[in-house]
Each structure stands twice: as structure tokens, then as C-alpha cells.
Amino acid sequence: MKIYLAPMEGITGYVYRNALFSCFDHIDRYYTPFVVSTFTKKLKTRERTDVLPQNNAGIPLIPQILSNNAEEFLETARFMAKCGYTEVNLNLGCPVRTVTAKRKGSGFLAYPDELDAFLEKICRGAEDISVQQADEDTAPLRISIKTRLGIQKPGEFKHLLEIYNRYPLAELIIHARTQKELYNGRPHLELCQAIAENCRLPLCWNGNIRTLADYERILPLLKGYSAVMIGRGLIADPGLARQIRTGVPTSKEDLLHFHDVLYKGYQAQYMNFRGDRPGETVLVNRMKEVWNHMGTMLRDEGRYMKNIHKARNKVEYEAAVRMLFANCPLTGTYDGLRPDTHAADLNA
Ligand SMILES: Cc1cc2nc3c(=O)[nH]c(=O)nc-3n(C[C@H](O)[C@H](O)[C@H](O)COP(=O)(O)O)c2cc1C
């Protein structure tokens, strides 16, 4: 079973990916947070910086594109191919209103006929985008999809799957929630077998794998799947993939080392970039975002983490982190698929 890092806008940018890759790795693929497709080939500076090969050296990376316009998608896909990427991923999962209102992300799932026509055009177009494979041969650019189950009800997925099955997609990554469910509650584990039985594409499962125990419980249910994608679980415990692969859990020293590498990476990105107070604010806010998840790794009575979230500058932030690591022991993370709440699913 392969392990992928889920794309998470605001967290899993190139600095984060490089820190994870250098400190832990054991991750088979990394996905960028979505870039918005454009006609002009001109990505925003932030999006462009994030995908540039020199910022992702050695990392097996798949850029993700948000689009509902085939020509725009192909234009952006051509740019990615020129950068050396052999696959791009289409985002059909984003539930944010500003995105769905434009019929993009999971918003596109409400228009199956248009989606079908769009997939036909991009799959045909991708045949003319030639990319270099590892063995030096050339092949067409591959397209994979990351999708939710539908808008309101998971039953909507039956028709969507019929559409996906018509195309030569490299992989179908299933975030097993509907748009309405956002990131809440449990994913629809009860559907994972039915999906596998009716899908002719390589499959990846995504949703609520947060611990080794979650992974071990879900594994027997994932017959027909070749990969799992993990988001919040890996941000909480950056050593989770290593633990799944080798059994070695994340130690406090590992966590501190990862923190320091990440913090140094963000300093290089934000402090040098602007060299002023706003850069420092962005730096501290980036770290706070990571601590929203990674904070579950340390047993804190509330006081030390609060100081991290109150920090307004580097000096305050660094002091708060020092106190956190000095005073809080390692703890287990939240168990995203624990049996007491999900017994019915896991026994299905
Ligand atoms: C803050 C945040 C940002 C996200 N950004 C993206 C994104 O850019 N593209 C995407 O496909 N999914 C995005 N996701 C969804 C995750 O990739 C993943 O599908 C979701 O978190 C469920 O997996 P998990 O339970 O392992 O976290 C985002 C989720 C969160 C919480």
C-alpha cells in the first residue's frame, strides 16, 4: 500500500514538503495544494514558486490543478509538463464556498454532464502533451482525480463513478465525504468495498487515518486499493508514514528536529523574502497553523500551547516553543477511526 501526503492549502507548500522529505519521508507521493488554471500560463507567483522543480528536488511530486475549463486546464498542464512533471491531479474535492460557487472543486460534481465533457477534452488533450519518463521514454501526461462522493448524499457517487470509469485516469483518490460534510464526522468507510468492486481505475483512499492503529484497522477493508492519502494525521505526526512502514514511532527529539528544520525553512522563505515585520508575522502564523495539528503530539495542560498561539513575533514564538518542549511529554494523537465510535463501519 502506497502512502501519499494529502494537499493542504496553507500547510503543505514546498517548505513543508521539503522538511517532511528530509526528516522522515517514507511517503510515496506528495501533492501540491491546488493551483488555479489559467489561459495565460501565468500562475500566481506563490503557486509558481511552489511547483518549481528547484524547490522540490528529489520529491515525488504531483501538482494539483483546480479548473472547470478544459483549455485552461490543458494550458496549466502543459506548464507542469515543461517543469518535468509526468502527472497532474484534478481537484474535485474542495468544499469552500468561493470555489464551489464557480462550479469548481466539489462544486463541479453538481454538473455531471459538463464534468463528463470536460474529462473527455482534457484526457484527449493530454495525449498530445508528451512527458519524459524515468526510463527516458516519452509518454502522454497522466491525469489523476481527487474527488468527494457528491454534494449532498454519498449515493451520488454511483453516477460519478460511471463517468470516471470511461476515462484513462492514472488514479482515483477518494475523499469519502460529500461536499456538505466538509471535513467533519467520519468518512463513509461503509462504501469503500462497493467502490472498489465498481471501479476500473487504480484507487486511493483518503480520510481520517491519523494513527498507526487507524491504518492497521482500515487496511483489511481496502481490498482493491493501492494507496492511502493522509492529510491531518501526517501534519499532527510528521513521522506517521515512517511508523507505518518501519514501526518506529516519532520521538520528542524527532519532533523537535522536524520543527527546527521547518521553522528554518519558513524563515528563509518569509524573512528573506520581505525582511520586515509583516514577514515575521507570516512566519509565526505559518507555524501556528502547523501547531493546530502537531500540538496533539505533546501533552500540555493548555498553558504552553496557548503561549505559542499568543506569540506575536519570533522572540515570543521561540520562547514558547522552548517551554513547550521542555515541559510537555509526548502523547498519542487523536484516533480518527477509533473502534468505539466507528465499530459499525469497521465490522461492515
Ligand atoms: C486546511 C486544509 C486545506 C486543504 N487543501 C486542499 C487542497 O488544496 N487540495 C485538496 O485536494 N484537498 C485539500 N484539503 C483536503 C485534504 O487533502 C484531505 O482530503 C482532507 O483533509 C481529508 O483527509 P485527512 O482526514 O487525512 O486529513 C485540505 C484540507 C484542509 C483541512
Ligand as a Chemical Component Dictionary entry (heavy atoms), coordinates in Angstrom:
data_LIG
# 
_chem_comp.id                   LIG 
_chem_comp.type                 NON-POLYMER 
_chem_comp.pdbx_formal_charge   0 
_chem_comp.three_letter_code    LIG 
# 
loop_
_chem_comp_atom.comp_id 
_chem_comp_atom.atom_id 
_chem_comp_atom.alt_atom_id 
_chem_comp_atom.type_symbol 
_chem_comp_atom.charge 
_chem_comp_atom.model_Cartn_x 
_chem_comp_atom.model_Cartn_y 
_chem_comp_atom.model_Cartn_z 
_chem_comp_atom.pdbx_ordinal 
LIG C1  C1  C 0 -6.682 23.328 5.714  1  
LIG C2  C2  C 0 -6.950 22.323 4.624  2  
LIG C3  C3  C 0 -6.535 22.595 3.322  3  
LIG C4  C4  C 0 -6.799 21.680 2.283  4  
LIG N1  N1  N 0 -6.372 21.959 0.996  5  
LIG C5  C5  C 0 -6.620 21.053 -0.004 6  
LIG C6  C6  C 0 -6.171 21.274 -1.354 7  
LIG O1  O1  O 0 -5.544 22.281 -1.701 8  
LIG N2  N2  N 0 -6.472 20.319 -2.282 9  
LIG C7  C7  C 0 -7.171 19.173 -1.955 10 
LIG O2  O2  O 0 -7.416 18.329 -2.821 11 
LIG N3  N3  N 0 -7.573 18.943 -0.702 12 
LIG C8  C8  C 0 -7.309 19.827 0.277  13 
LIG N4  N4  N 0 -7.692 19.547 1.558  14 
LIG C9  C9  C 0 -8.305 18.235 1.875  15 
LIG C10 C10 C 0 -7.212 17.223 2.279  16 
LIG O3  O3  O 0 -6.335 16.985 1.195  17 
LIG C11 C11 C 0 -7.852 15.871 2.691  18 
LIG O4  O4  O 0 -8.646 15.410 1.630  19 
LIG C12 C12 C 0 -8.723 16.002 3.947  20 
LIG O5  O5  O 0 -8.041 16.703 4.969  21 
LIG C13 C13 C 0 -9.131 14.607 4.469  22 
LIG O6  O6  O 0 -8.020 13.810 4.741  23 
LIG P1  P1  P 0 -7.432 13.624 6.241  24 
LIG O7  O7  O 0 -8.580 13.127 7.095  25 
LIG O8  O8  O 0 -6.339 12.606 6.098  26 
LIG O9  O9  O 0 -6.966 14.967 6.692  27 
LIG C14 C14 C 0 -7.473 20.461 2.578  28 
LIG C15 C15 C 0 -7.878 20.189 3.909  29 
LIG C16 C16 C 0 -7.630 21.094 4.922  30 
LIG C17 C17 C 0 -8.086 20.770 6.322  31 
# 
loop_
_chem_comp_bond.comp_id 
_chem_comp_bond.atom_id_1 
_chem_comp_bond.atom_id_2 
_chem_comp_bond.value_order 
_chem_comp_bond.pdbx_ordinal 
LIG C1  C2  SING 1  
LIG C2  C3  SING 2  
LIG C2  C16 DOUB 3  
LIG C3  C4  DOUB 4  
LIG C4  N1  SING 5  
LIG C4  C14 SING 6  
LIG N1  C5  DOUB 7  
LIG C5  C6  SING 8  
LIG C5  C8  SING 9  
LIG C6  O1  DOUB 10 
LIG C6  N2  SING 11 
LIG N2  C7  SING 12 
LIG C7  O2  DOUB 13 
LIG C7  N3  SING 14 
LIG N3  C8  DOUB 15 
LIG C8  N4  SING 16 
LIG N4  C9  SING 17 
LIG N4  C14 SING 18 
LIG C9  C10 SING 19 
LIG C10 O3  SING 20 
LIG C10 C11 SING 21 
LIG C11 O4  SING 22 
LIG C11 C12 SING 23 
LIG C12 O5  SING 24 
LIG C12 C13 SING 25 
LIG C13 O6  SING 26 
LIG O6  P1  SING 27 
LIG P1  O7  DOUB 28 
LIG P1  O8  SING 29 
LIG P1  O9  SING 30 
LIG C14 C15 DOUB 31 
LIG C15 C16 SING 32 
LIG C16 C17 SING 33 
# 
